Amino acid sequence: TAQKAYSNMGVLNDIMIFYIPVYNNMPAEKCSLPKSAGNPNPYLSGIKVYNGSDSKTELSGLTPTFQYNTYTYTMVVPKSVSSVAIKATTVSSRASVSGTGTKNLNDPGELTTIKIVGKAENGTQQTYTVHIIRQEE
């Protein structure tokens, strides 16, 4: 578009001079770019709950269905499940997760609260909470 405009004005072949401003106290060398703060994504892409005595058997019933932007979940497990293994994955490969692993559950009928924290490369954190209740009978 600029080339066409210069051609229409008949100045396309003219010499053009561009002035670069120089200010007082400018450094002799160019400044380096600011350091990157890192990836800001702390979100999880999934939470899975397994029977703690058999960490290969995934327990179903996480409610609501996992979404990265839903931060509180509830689950009811059979009375026979006395511990769970929590596994979580992050959306970003540069993020980390804490609060996973094997967790002992409270007595049947009592609530166990588990906090899982996604931590972005830049330090931003997002906490997910899983409430688990063991059935009484």
N, CA, C and O atoms as a GROMACS GRO file, in nm:
protein
  548
    1THR      N    1   0.083  -0.119   0.000
    1THR     CA    2   0.000   0.000   0.000
    1THR      C    3   0.088   0.125   0.000
    1THR      O    4   0.061   0.220  -0.074
    2ALA      N    5   0.194   0.126   0.083
    2ALA     CA    6   0.283   0.242   0.088
    2ALA      C    7   0.356   0.258  -0.045
    2ALA      O    8   0.371   0.370  -0.095
    3GLN      N    9   0.401   0.146  -0.104
    3GLN     CA   10   0.473   0.152  -0.231
    3GLN      C   11   0.382   0.209  -0.340
    3GLN      O   12   0.427   0.290  -0.422
    4LYS      N   13   0.256   0.167  -0.343
    4LYS     CA   14   0.161   0.216  -0.442
    4LYS      C   15   0.136   0.365  -0.423
    4LYS      O   16   0.126   0.440  -0.521
    5ALA      N   17   0.124   0.409  -0.298
    5ALA     CA   18   0.101   0.551  -0.271
    5ALA      C   19   0.220   0.636  -0.317
    5ALA      O   20   0.200   0.740  -0.378
    6TYR      N   21   0.345   0.591  -0.288
    6TYR     CA   22   0.464   0.664  -0.332
    6TYR      C   23   0.472   0.668  -0.485
    6TYR      O   24   0.512   0.769  -0.543
    7SER      N   25   0.433   0.557  -0.550
    7SER     CA   26   0.434   0.551  -0.696
    7SER      C   27   0.332   0.648  -0.754
    7SER      O   28   0.362   0.720  -0.849
    8ASN      N   29   0.211   0.652  -0.697
    8ASN     CA   30   0.107   0.744  -0.745
    8ASN      C   31   0.148   0.890  -0.728
    8ASN      O   32   0.109   0.976  -0.807
    9MET      N   33   0.228   0.918  -0.624
    9MET     CA   34   0.274   1.056  -0.601
    9MET      C   35   0.396   1.088  -0.686
    9MET      O   36   0.438   1.204  -0.694
   10GLY      N   37   0.454   0.986  -0.751
   10GLY     CA   38   0.571   1.009  -0.834
   10GLY      C   39   0.700   1.026  -0.757
   10GLY      O   40   0.796   1.083  -0.809
   11VAL      N   41   0.704   0.980  -0.633
   11VAL     CA   42   0.824   0.997  -0.550
   11VAL      C   43   0.890   0.863  -0.516
   11VAL      O   44   0.976   0.856  -0.428
   12LEU      N   45   0.851   0.757  -0.586
   12LEU     CA   46   0.902   0.625  -0.554
   12LEU      C   47   1.053   0.615  -0.571
   12LEU      O   48   1.119   0.546  -0.494
   13ASN      N   49   1.107   0.682  -0.670
   13ASN     CA   50   1.252   0.674  -0.696
   13ASN      C   51   1.330   0.785  -0.628
   13ASN      O   52   1.452   0.793  -0.645
   14ASP      N   53   1.265   0.871  -0.553
   14ASP     CA   54   1.335   0.978  -0.481
   14ASP      C   55   1.413   0.919  -0.364
   14ASP      O   56   1.380   0.812  -0.313
   15ILE      N   57   1.515   0.989  -0.322
   15ILE     CA   58   1.593   0.949  -0.205
   15ILE      C   59   1.515   0.990  -0.080
   15ILE      O   60   1.465   1.103  -0.069
   16MET      N   61   1.505   0.896   0.012
   16MET     CA   62   1.435   0.925   0.137
   16MET      C   63   1.534   0.912   0.252
   16MET      O   64   1.613   0.819   0.259
   17ILE      N   65   1.527   1.007   0.342
   17ILE     CA   66   1.616   1.007   0.459
   17ILE      C   67   1.529   0.989   0.583
   17ILE      O   68   1.432   1.062   0.605
   18PHE      N   69   1.567   0.891   0.663
   18PHE     CA   70   1.496   0.865   0.788
   18PHE      C   71   1.587   0.908   0.903
   18PHE      O   72   1.704   0.870   0.907
   19TYR      N   73   1.535   0.985   0.994
   19TYR     CA   74   1.612   1.029   1.108
   19TYR      C   75   1.577   0.944   1.230
   19TYR      O   76   1.460   0.926   1.264
   20ILE      N   77   1.680   0.893   1.294
   20ILE     CA   78   1.661   0.816   1.416
   20ILE      C   79   1.699   0.909   1.531
   20ILE      O   80   1.811   0.959   1.537
   21PRO      N   81   1.606   0.931   1.622
   21PRO     CA   82   1.636   1.025   1.731
   21PRO      C   83   1.741   0.968   1.827
   21PRO      O   84   1.742   0.849   1.858
   22VAL      N   85   1.829   1.056   1.873
   22VAL     CA   86   1.928   1.021   1.974
   22VAL      C   87   1.904   1.116   2.091
   22VAL      O   88   1.904   1.238   2.076
   23TYR      N   89   1.884   1.056   2.209
   23TYR     CA   90   1.852   1.134   2.327
   23TYR      C   91   1.974   1.146   2.418
   23TYR      O   92   2.068   1.067   2.409
   24ASN      N   93   1.972   1.246   2.503
   24ASN     CA   94   2.080   1.263   2.600
   24ASN      C   95   2.088   1.141   2.692
   24ASN      O   96   1.985   1.082   2.725
   25ASN      N   97   2.207   1.104   2.732
   25ASN     CA   98   2.234   0.995   2.827
   25ASN      C   99   2.190   0.858   2.778
   25ASN      O  100   2.161   0.769   2.859
   26MET      N  101   2.184   0.840   2.647
   26MET     CA  102   2.152   0.706   2.595
   26MET      C  103   2.274   0.616   2.614
   26MET      O  104   2.387   0.663   2.602
   27PRO      N  105   2.252   0.488   2.644
   27PRO     CA  106   2.366   0.397   2.660
   27PRO      C  107   2.439   0.378   2.528
   27PRO      O  108   2.380   0.390   2.421
   28ALA      N  109   2.568   0.349   2.536
   28ALA     CA  110   2.648   0.329   2.416
   28ALA      C  111   2.606   0.202   2.342
   28ALA      O  112   2.614   0.195   2.219
   29GLU      N  113   2.562   0.103   2.416
   29GLU     CA  114   2.519  -0.023   2.355
   29GLU      C  115   2.369  -0.042   2.378
   29GLU      O  116   2.310   0.013   2.471
   30LYS      N  117   2.311  -0.122   2.289
   30LYS     CA  118   2.167  -0.145   2.304
   30LYS      C  119   2.139  -0.222   2.433
   30LYS      O  120   2.220  -0.304   2.477
   31CYS      N  121   2.027  -0.195   2.491
   31CYS     CA  122   1.986  -0.264   2.614
   31CYS      C  123   1.937  -0.405   2.580
   31CYS      O  124   1.883  -0.429   2.473
   32SER      N  125   1.958  -0.496   2.673
   32SER     CA  126   1.908  -0.632   2.654
   32SER      C  127   1.758  -0.635   2.681
   32SER      O  128   1.704  -0.549   2.751
   33LEU      N  129   1.693  -0.735   2.625
   33LEU     CA  130   1.550  -0.750   2.649
   33LEU      C  131   1.526  -0.790   2.794
   33LEU      O  132   1.611  -0.856   2.854
   34PRO      N  133   1.414  -0.752   2.850
   34PRO     CA  134   1.384  -0.795   2.987
   34PRO      C  135   1.374  -0.947   2.993
   34PRO      O  136   1.332  -1.012   2.897
   35LYS      N  137   1.413  -1.002   3.106
   35LYS     CA  138   1.405  -1.147   3.124
   35LYS      C  139   1.258  -1.188   3.129
   35LYS      O  140   1.174  -1.118   3.186
   36SER      N  141   1.230  -1.301   3.069
   36SER     CA  142   1.094  -1.353   3.069
   36SER      C  143   1.058  -1.399   3.210
   36SER      O  144   1.139  -1.461   3.278
   37ALA      N  145   0.937  -1.370   3.250
   37ALA     CA  146   0.891  -1.412   3.383
   37ALA      C  147   0.851  -1.559   3.382
   37ALA      O  148   0.824  -1.616   3.487
   38GLY      N  149   0.846  -1.619   3.265
   38GLY     CA  150   0.806  -1.759   3.256
   38GLY      C  151   0.660  -1.774   3.224
   38GLY      O  152   0.583  -1.678   3.225
   39ASN      N  153   0.622  -1.895   3.194
   39ASN     CA  154   0.485  -1.927   3.157
   39ASN      C  155   0.392  -1.900   3.276
   39ASN      O  156   0.421  -1.943   3.387
   40PRO      N  157   0.280  -1.829   3.253
   40PRO     CA  158   0.189  -1.793   3.363
   40PRO      C  159   0.074  -1.892   3.387
   40PRO      O  160  -0.017  -1.860   3.463
   41ASN      N  161   0.077  -2.010   3.325
   41ASN     CA  162  -0.038  -2.101   3.332
   41ASN      C  163  -0.026  -2.201   3.447
   41ASN      O  164   0.056  -2.293   3.440
   42PRO      N  165  -0.107  -2.185   3.555
   42PRO     CA  166  -0.102  -2.278   3.668
   42PRO      C  167  -0.211  -2.386   3.664
   42PRO      O  168  -0.223  -2.465   3.758
   43TYR      N  169  -0.288  -2.391   3.557
   43TYR     CA  170  -0.407  -2.476   3.555
   43TYR      C  171  -0.374  -2.624   3.539
   43TYR      O  172  -0.273  -2.662   3.479
   44LEU      N  173  -0.462  -2.705   3.594
   44LEU     CA  174  -0.451  -2.850   3.580
   44LEU      C  175  -0.534  -2.894   3.460
   44LEU      O  176  -0.635  -2.833   3.427
   45SER      N  177  -0.489  -3.002   3.395
   45SER     CA  178  -0.566  -3.058   3.284
   45SER      C  179  -0.644  -3.181   3.327
   45SER      O  180  -0.727  -3.232   3.252
   46GLY      N  181  -0.617  -3.228   3.449
   46GLY     CA  182  -0.692  -3.343   3.497
   46GLY      C  183  -0.657  -3.380   3.639
   46GLY      O  184  -0.544  -3.359   3.684
   47ILE      N  185  -0.754  -3.435   3.710
   47ILE     CA  186  -0.735  -3.491   3.844
   47ILE      C  187  -0.797  -3.630   3.840
   47ILE      O  188  -0.910  -3.648   3.796
   48LYS      N  189  -0.720  -3.728   3.885
   48LYS     CA  190  -0.771  -3.865   3.892
   48LYS      C  191  -0.752  -3.917   4.033
   48LYS      O  192  -0.651  -3.889   4.097
   49VAL      N  193  -0.850  -3.992   4.080
   49VAL     CA  194  -0.848  -4.048   4.215
   49VAL      C  195  -0.850  -4.200   4.202
   49VAL      O  196  -0.937  -4.257   4.136
   50TYR      N  197  -0.752  -4.264   4.266
   50TYR     CA  198  -0.739  -4.410   4.262
   50TYR      C  199  -0.756  -4.467   4.402
   50TYR      O  200  -0.730  -4.399   4.501
   51ASN      N  201  -0.798  -4.593   4.409
   51ASN     CA  202  -0.804  -4.663   4.537
   51ASN      C  203  -0.661  -4.672   4.588
   51ASN      O  204  -0.572  -4.724   4.520
   52GLY      N  205  -0.637  -4.621   4.709
   52GLY     CA  206  -0.502  -4.615   4.763
   52GLY      C  207  -0.437  -4.750   4.781
   52GLY      O  208  -0.315  -4.760   4.773
   53SER      N  209  -0.516  -4.854   4.807
   53SER     CA  210  -0.459  -4.987   4.824
   53SER      C  211  -0.428  -5.052   4.690
   53SER      O  212  -0.357  -5.152   4.684
   54ASP      N  213  -0.482  -4.995   4.582
   54ASP     CA  214  -0.459  -5.046   4.448
   54ASP      C  215  -0.456  -4.926   4.354
   54ASP      O  216  -0.558  -4.893   4.293
   55SER      N  217  -0.343  -4.861   4.344
   55SER     CA  218  -0.337  -4.735   4.270
   55SER      C  219  -0.356  -4.751   4.119
   55SER      O  220  -0.331  -4.657   4.044
   56LYS      N  221  -0.398  -4.869   4.075
   56LYS     CA  222  -0.430  -4.889   3.934
   56LYS      C  223  -0.581  -4.882   3.910
   56LYS      O  224  -0.625  -4.869   3.796
   57THR      N  225  -0.660  -4.890   4.018
   57THR     CA  226  -0.805  -4.887   4.004
   57THR      C  227  -0.856  -4.745   4.026
   57THR      O  228  -0.860  -4.695   4.138
   58GLU      N  229  -0.894  -4.680   3.915
   58GLU     CA  230  -0.944  -4.543   3.925
   58GLU      C  231  -1.085  -4.545   3.982
   58GLU      O  232  -1.169  -4.625   3.941
   59LEU      N  233  -1.109  -4.456   4.077
   59LEU     CA  234  -1.242  -4.443   4.137
   59LEU      C  235  -1.320  -4.341   4.055
   59LEU      O  236  -1.267  -4.237   4.016
   60SER      N  237  -1.446  -4.371   4.030
   60SER     CA  238  -1.529  -4.278   3.954
   60SER      C  239  -1.614  -4.196   4.050
   60SER      O  240  -1.625  -4.228   4.168
   61GLY      N  241  -1.672  -4.091   3.998
   61GLY     CA  242  -1.765  -4.013   4.080
   61GLY      C  243  -1.716  -3.874   4.117
   61GLY      O  244  -1.778  -3.809   4.201
   62LEU      N  245  -1.607  -3.827   4.058
   62LEU     CA  246  -1.563  -3.690   4.084
   62LEU      C  247  -1.670  -3.597   4.027
   62LEU      O  248  -1.701  -3.601   3.908
   63THR      N  249  -1.728  -3.513   4.115
   63THR     CA  250  -1.838  -3.427   4.075
   63THR      C  251  -1.805  -3.282   4.106
   63THR      O  252  -1.761  -3.253   4.217
   64PRO      N  253  -1.824  -3.190   4.013
   64PRO     CA  254  -1.865  -3.212   3.876
   64PRO      C  255  -1.752  -3.275   3.794
   64PRO      O  256  -1.643  -3.297   3.845
   65THR      N  257  -1.779  -3.304   3.668
   65THR     CA  258  -1.676  -3.356   3.579
   65THR      C  259  -1.563  -3.253   3.572
   65THR      O  260  -1.589  -3.133   3.570
   66PHE      N  261  -1.438  -3.299   3.568
   66PHE     CA  262  -1.324  -3.208   3.575
   66PHE      C  263  -1.325  -3.107   3.460
   66PHE      O  264  -1.345  -3.141   3.344
   67GLN      N  265  -1.303  -2.982   3.498
   67GLN     CA  266  -1.279  -2.871   3.406
   67GLN      C  267  -1.165  -2.789   3.466
   67GLN      O  268  -1.161  -2.770   3.587
   68TYR      N  269  -1.072  -2.740   3.383
   68TYR     CA  270  -0.956  -2.668   3.434
   68TYR      C  271  -0.993  -2.545   3.517
   68TYR      O  272  -0.918  -2.505   3.606
   69ASN      N  273  -1.111  -2.486   3.490
   69ASN     CA  274  -1.150  -2.364   3.561
   69ASN      C  275  -1.258  -2.388   3.666
   69ASN      O  276  -1.325  -2.294   3.709
   70THR      N  277  -1.274  -2.512   3.708
   70THR     CA  278  -1.360  -2.546   3.823
   70THR      C  279  -1.266  -2.592   3.932
   70THR      O  280  -1.183  -2.680   3.909
   71TYR      N  281  -1.277  -2.534   4.051
   71TYR     CA  282  -1.174  -2.553   4.153
   71TYR      C  283  -1.218  -2.637   4.273
   71TYR      O  284  -1.136  -2.665   4.360
   72THR      N  285  -1.345  -2.678   4.280
   72THR     CA  286  -1.392  -2.758   4.393
   72THR      C  287  -1.468  -2.879   4.342
   72THR      O  288  -1.555  -2.868   4.256
   73TYR      N  289  -1.434  -2.995   4.397
   73TYR     CA  290  -1.495  -3.122   4.356
   73TYR      C  291  -1.535  -3.202   4.479
   73TYR      O  292  -1.479  -3.185   4.587
   74THR      N  293  -1.632  -3.291   4.461
   74THR     CA  294  -1.678  -3.379   4.567
   74THR      C  295  -1.679  -3.522   4.514
   74THR      O  296  -1.702  -3.545   4.395
   75MET      N  297  -1.654  -3.617   4.605
   75MET     CA  298  -1.654  -3.757   4.566
   75MET      C  299  -1.698  -3.842   4.685
   75MET      O  300  -1.656  -3.816   4.798
   76VAL      N  301  -1.781  -3.941   4.659
   76VAL     CA  302  -1.822  -4.037   4.762
   76VAL      C  303  -1.758  -4.171   4.723
   76VAL      O  304  -1.771  -4.216   4.610
   77VAL      N  305  -1.689  -4.233   4.821
   77VAL     CA  306  -1.622  -4.361   4.794
   77VAL      C  307  -1.678  -4.468   4.888
   77VAL      O  308  -1.734  -4.434   4.993
   78PRO      N  309  -1.664  -4.596   4.853
   78PRO     CA  310  -1.712  -4.702   4.942
   78PRO      C  311  -1.641  -4.701   5.077
   78PRO      O  312  -1.529  -4.651   5.089
   79LYS      N  313  -1.707  -4.755   5.177
   79LYS     CA  314  -1.651  -4.762   5.312
   79LYS      C  315  -1.518  -4.837   5.313
   79LYS      O  316  -1.431  -4.807   5.395
   80SER      N  317  -1.501  -4.934   5.225
   80SER     CA  318  -1.380  -5.016   5.220
   80SER      C  319  -1.256  -4.938   5.173
   80SER      O  320  -1.144  -4.985   5.191
   81VAL      N  321  -1.275  -4.821   5.115
   81VAL     CA  322  -1.162  -4.740   5.067
   81VAL      C  323  -1.113  -4.652   5.182
   81VAL      O  324  -1.179  -4.555   5.219
   82SER      N  325  -0.999  -4.687   5.236
   82SER     CA  326  -0.946  -4.611   5.350
   82SER      C  327  -0.840  -4.509   5.309
   82SER      O  328  -0.804  -4.422   5.388
   83SER      N  329  -0.790  -4.521   5.188
   83SER     CA  330  -0.694  -4.423   5.137
   83SER      C  331  -0.711  -4.412   4.986
   83SER      O  332  -0.761  -4.503   4.920
   84VAL      N  333  -0.668  -4.298   4.933
   84VAL     CA  334  -0.675  -4.275   4.789
   84VAL      C  335  -0.539  -4.228   4.740
   84VAL      O  336  -0.460  -4.171   4.815
   85ALA      N  337  -0.514  -4.252   4.612
   85ALA     CA  338  -0.395  -4.198   4.546
   85ALA      C  339  -0.444  -4.092   4.449
   85ALA      O  340  -0.523  -4.120   4.359
   86ILE      N  341  -0.396  -3.970   4.468
   86ILE     CA  342  -0.437  -3.858   4.384
   86ILE      C  343  -0.328  -3.834   4.280
   86ILE      O  344  -0.209  -3.824   4.313
   87LYS      N  345  -0.370  -3.824   4.155
   87LYS     CA  346  -0.278  -3.791   4.046
   87LYS      C  347  -0.336  -3.672   3.972
   87LYS      O  348  -0.457  -3.664   3.951
   88ALA      N  349  -0.250  -3.580   3.933
   88ALA     CA  350  -0.296  -3.462   3.860
   88ALA      C  351  -0.194  -3.427   3.753
   88ALA      O  352  -0.074  -3.449   3.769
   89THR      N  353  -0.244  -3.372   3.644
   89THR     CA  354  -0.158  -3.327   3.535
   89THR      C  355  -0.183  -3.179   3.510
   89THR      O  356  -0.293  -3.128   3.535
   90THR      N  357  -0.080  -3.111   3.462
   90THR     CA  358  -0.090  -2.968   3.436
   90THR      C  359  -0.114  -2.942   3.287
   90THR      O  360  -0.077  -3.024   3.203
   91VAL      N  361  -0.176  -2.829   3.257
   91VAL     CA  362  -0.197  -2.789   3.118
   91VAL      C  363  -0.061  -2.759   3.054
   91VAL      O  364  -0.033  -2.804   2.942
   92SER      N  365   0.022  -2.684   3.123
   92SER     CA  366   0.154  -2.646   3.072
   92SER      C  367   0.260  -2.744   3.119
   92SER      O  368   0.262  -2.784   3.235
   93SER      N  369   0.346  -2.782   3.028
   93SER     CA  370   0.457  -2.871   3.066
   93SER      C  371   0.558  -2.799   3.155
   93SER      O  372   0.644  -2.863   3.214
   94ARG      N  373   0.549  -2.668   3.164
   94ARG     CA  374   0.641  -2.590   3.247
   94ARG      C  375   0.586  -2.564   3.388
   94ARG      O  376   0.652  -2.501   3.470
   95ALA      N  377   0.467  -2.613   3.415
   95ALA     CA  378   0.405  -2.598   3.548
   95ALA      C  379   0.434  -2.721   3.632
   95ALA      O  380   0.472  -2.826   3.581
   96SER      N  381   0.414  -2.706   3.762
   96SER     CA  382   0.432  -2.819   3.853
   96SER      C  383   0.305  -2.834   3.937
   96SER      O  384   0.219  -2.746   3.939
   97VAL      N  385   0.295  -2.948   4.005
   97VAL     CA  386   0.176  -2.974   4.085
   97VAL      C  387   0.219  -3.030   4.220
   97VAL      O  388   0.314  -3.109   4.228
   98SER      N  389   0.150  -2.991   4.326
   98SER     CA  390   0.176  -3.045   4.459
   98SER      C  391   0.043  -3.084   4.523
   98SER      O  392  -0.064  -3.042   4.479
   99GLY      N  393   0.051  -3.166   4.628
   99GLY     CA  394  -0.069  -3.211   4.696
   99GLY      C  395  -0.119  -3.345   4.646
   99GLY      O  396  -0.225  -3.392   4.689
  100THR      N  397  -0.044  -3.407   4.556
  100THR     CA  398  -0.084  -3.538   4.505
  100THR      C  399  -0.019  -3.647   4.589
  100THR      O  400   0.055  -3.618   4.683
  101GLY      N  401  -0.046  -3.772   4.554
  101GLY     CA  402   0.010  -3.885   4.627
  101GLY      C  403  -0.098  -3.956   4.706
  101GLY      O  404  -0.217  -3.931   4.690
  102THR      N  405  -0.053  -4.047   4.794
  102THR     CA  406  -0.146  -4.126   4.873
  102THR      C  407  -0.193  -4.047   4.994
  102THR      O  408  -0.112  -3.989   5.067
  103LYS      N  409  -0.323  -4.045   5.015
  103LYS     CA  410  -0.384  -3.971   5.126
  103LYS      C  411  -0.476  -4.066   5.204
  103LYS      O  412  -0.557  -4.138   5.145
  104ASN      N  413  -0.462  -4.066   5.335
  104ASN     CA  414  -0.553  -4.144   5.420
  104ASN      C  415  -0.685  -4.069   5.433
  104ASN      O  416  -0.687  -3.947   5.446
  105LEU      N  417  -0.794  -4.145   5.430
  105LEU     CA  418  -0.926  -4.084   5.444
  105LEU      C  419  -0.973  -4.090   5.589
  105LEU      O  420  -0.934  -4.179   5.665
  106ASN      N  421  -1.055  -3.995   5.626
  106ASN     CA  422  -1.114  -3.994   5.760
  106ASN      C  423  -1.212  -4.110   5.774
  106ASN      O  424  -1.240  -4.181   5.678
  107ASP      N  425  -1.264  -4.127   5.895
  107ASP     CA  426  -1.360  -4.234   5.923
  107ASP      C  427  -1.482  -4.223   5.833
  107ASP      O  428  -1.514  -4.114   5.783
  108PRO      N  429  -1.552  -4.335   5.810
  108PRO     CA  430  -1.674  -4.332   5.729
  108PRO      C  431  -1.771  -4.224   5.778
  108PRO      O  432  -1.790  -4.206   5.898
  109GLY      N  433  -1.831  -4.155   5.683
  109GLY     CA  434  -1.925  -4.048   5.715
  109GLY      C  435  -1.858  -3.913   5.737
  109GLY      O  436  -1.926  -3.810   5.742
  110GLU      N  437  -1.725  -3.911   5.751
  110GLU     CA  438  -1.652  -3.785   5.775
  110GLU      C  439  -1.587  -3.737   5.646
  110GLU      O  440  -1.546  -3.816   5.561
  111LEU      N  441  -1.579  -3.607   5.634
  111LEU     CA  442  -1.524  -3.542   5.515
  111LEU      C  443  -1.371  -3.537   5.522
  111LEU      O  444  -1.314  -3.504   5.626
  112THR      N  445  -1.306  -3.570   5.413
  112THR     CA  446  -1.162  -3.552   5.397
  112THR      C  447  -1.142  -3.447   5.288
  112THR      O  448  -1.197  -3.461   5.178
  113THR      N  449  -1.066  -3.344   5.316
  113THR     CA  450  -1.041  -3.239   5.218
  113THR      C  451  -0.896  -3.248   5.170
  113THR      O  452  -0.803  -3.252   5.251
  114ILE      N  453  -0.879  -3.251   5.039
  114ILE     CA  454  -0.746  -3.260   4.978
  114ILE      C  455  -0.727  -3.139   4.889
  114ILE      O  456  -0.811  -3.109   4.804
  115LYS      N  457  -0.616  -3.069   4.909
  115LYS     CA  458  -0.583  -2.951   4.829
  115LYS      C  459  -0.473  -2.989   4.730
  115LYS      O  460  -0.370  -3.044   4.769
  116ILE      N  461  -0.496  -2.957   4.604
  116ILE     CA  462  -0.398  -2.981   4.498
  116ILE      C  463  -0.366  -2.845   4.438
  116ILE      O  464  -0.456  -2.770   4.401
  117VAL      N  465  -0.237  -2.814   4.428
  117VAL     CA  466  -0.196  -2.682   4.382
  117VAL      C  467  -0.115  -2.694   4.253
  117VAL      O  468  -0.015  -2.765   4.246
  118GLY      N  469  -0.163  -2.623   4.149
  118GLY     CA  470  -0.087  -2.609   4.025
  118GLY      C  471  -0.005  -2.483   4.036
  118GLY      O  472  -0.056  -2.377   4.075
  119LYS      N  473   0.124  -2.492   4.003
  119LYS     CA  474   0.212  -2.375   4.013
  119LYS      C  475   0.277  -2.351   3.877
  119LYS      O  476   0.347  -2.437   3.823
  120ALA      N  477   0.252  -2.231   3.822
  120ALA     CA  478   0.308  -2.192   3.692
  120ALA      C  479   0.457  -2.162   3.705
  120ALA      O  480   0.509  -2.144   3.814
  121GLU      N  481   0.523  -2.158   3.592
  121GLU     CA  482   0.666  -2.129   3.587
  121GLU      C  483   0.697  -1.992   3.648
  121GLU      O  484   0.804  -1.972   3.707
  122ASN      N  485   0.604  -1.896   3.634
  122ASN     CA  486   0.628  -1.762   3.689
  122ASN      C  487   0.586  -1.749   3.835
  122ASN      O  488   0.595  -1.640   3.892
  123GLY      N  489   0.540  -1.860   3.897
  123GLY     CA  490   0.504  -1.857   4.039
  123GLY      C  491   0.355  -1.846   4.067
  123GLY      O  492   0.313  -1.866   4.181
  124THR      N  493   0.274  -1.816   3.966
  124THR     CA  494   0.129  -1.808   3.985
  124THR      C  495   0.077  -1.945   4.028
  124THR      O  496   0.119  -2.048   3.977
  125GLN      N  497  -0.016  -1.945   4.124
  125GLN     CA  498  -0.070  -2.071   4.176
  125GLN      C  499  -0.221  -2.076   4.162
  125GLN      O  500  -0.290  -1.974   4.167
  126GLN      N  501  -0.272  -2.197   4.145
  126GLN     CA  502  -0.416  -2.221   4.144
  126GLN      C  503  -0.443  -2.345   4.228
  126GLN      O  504  -0.387  -2.451   4.203
  127THR      N  505  -0.531  -2.331   4.328
  127THR     CA  506  -0.564  -2.442   4.418
  127THR      C  507  -0.694  -2.508   4.377
  127THR      O  508  -0.794  -2.441   4.351
  128TYR      N  509  -0.691  -2.640   4.370
  128TYR     CA  510  -0.808  -2.722   4.345
  128TYR      C  511  -0.836  -2.800   4.473
  128TYR      O  512  -0.743  -2.848   4.537
  129THR      N  513  -0.963  -2.811   4.511
  129THR     CA  514  -1.001  -2.879   4.634
  129THR      C  515  -1.089  -2.998   4.600
  129THR      O  516  -1.185  -2.987   4.524
  130VAL      N  517  -1.054  -3.115   4.659
  130VAL     CA  518  -1.135  -3.236   4.642
  130VAL      C  519  -1.185  -3.277   4.779
  130VAL      O  520  -1.105  -3.305   4.869
  131HIS      N  521  -1.316  -3.282   4.796
  131HIS     CA  522  -1.379  -3.328   4.920
  131HIS      C  523  -1.420  -3.475   4.898
  131HIS      O  524  -1.494  -3.506   4.805
  132ILE      N  525  -1.371  -3.563   4.985
  132ILE     CA  526  -1.404  -3.705   4.972
  132ILE      C  527  -1.474  -3.752   5.098
  132ILE      O  528  -1.429  -3.726   5.210
  133ILE      N  529  -1.585  -3.822   5.079
  133ILE     CA  530  -1.661  -3.878   5.190
  133ILE      C  531  -1.667  -4.030   5.173
  133ILE      O  532  -1.702  -4.080   5.067
  134ARG      N  533  -1.631  -4.102   5.279
  134ARG     CA  534  -1.646  -4.248   5.278
  134ARG      C  535  -1.788  -4.282   5.319
  134ARG      O  536  -1.840  -4.228   5.416
  135GLN      N  537  -1.850  -4.372   5.246
  135GLN     CA  538  -1.985  -4.415   5.281
  135GLN      C  539  -1.983  -4.483   5.417
  135GLN      O  540  -1.886  -4.550   5.453
  136GLU      N  541  -2.091  -4.466   5.492
  136GLU     CA  542  -2.100  -4.527   5.624
  136GLU      C  543  -2.138  -4.675   5.615
  136GLU      O  544  -2.095  -4.754   5.698
  137GLU      N  545  -2.215  -4.712   5.518
  137GLU     CA  546  -2.256  -4.853   5.502
  137GLU      C  547  -2.246  -4.891   5.358
  137GLU      O  548  -2.276  -5.004   5.321
   0.00000   0.00000   0.00000
